[in-house]
Amino acid sequence: MTIKILLADDHKITRQGLRSLLEKQSDMSVVAEAEDGRTAVQMVEKLSPDVVIMDISMPDLNGIEATRQIISRNSKVKIIALSMHSDRLFVSEMLKSGACGYLLKDCAFEELARAIRAVVDGKTYLSPAISMVVVDDYLHHLSKTDSPTGQILTNREREVLQLMAEGKSTKQIALKLHISVKTVETHRRQMMDKLDIHTVAELTKYAIRKGLTSLEK
């Protein structure tokens, strides 16, 4: 069986490099590439790949939210995070969103190939560095004060928050999400109330701190 793979990363050179390496594997085929999370979600619905290699820090819709949406619609898709982030929050959120693999971008290609075959066989694959983060997280338990945004904000609020943090105007967000300007304003007000935050600047800082978006590109 040929493993159908979708690559989701906002850096074209990364996608091209991965495609070149993956297509040298006799049992793997890259069926599509996505430069942001929203496109990845749409392509998964259209193409039904076996595996998605998912970056986390992407514009428009980050990899965590994209993973959450993909898994909620098709739980059979296997998602492997391939990220430069080893922070506890990123790892925890990605796994809670439904990813069954997590590797760092400095890993060898052979490890990525092993991870792909492992998740297709129904296993979970974590690189050694990530395994240490997961074990540490389990031993120390996340405190309620450090609970992820997923437990506070709705899916739509997280989408609006990321787009706000990326500098999109209310009208642009409304067009992007196919909702009204008034609805966007309602989501913003509800987020501020829930988080006890009163300015867009503070909301942006919150989004970055919680991993919904990143200034590192």
Summary of the structure (lengths in Angstrom):
residues: 217
radius of gyration: 17.4
end to end distance: 35.9
largest distance: 54.4
contacts: 697
relative contact order: 0.11
helix: 54%
strand: 13%
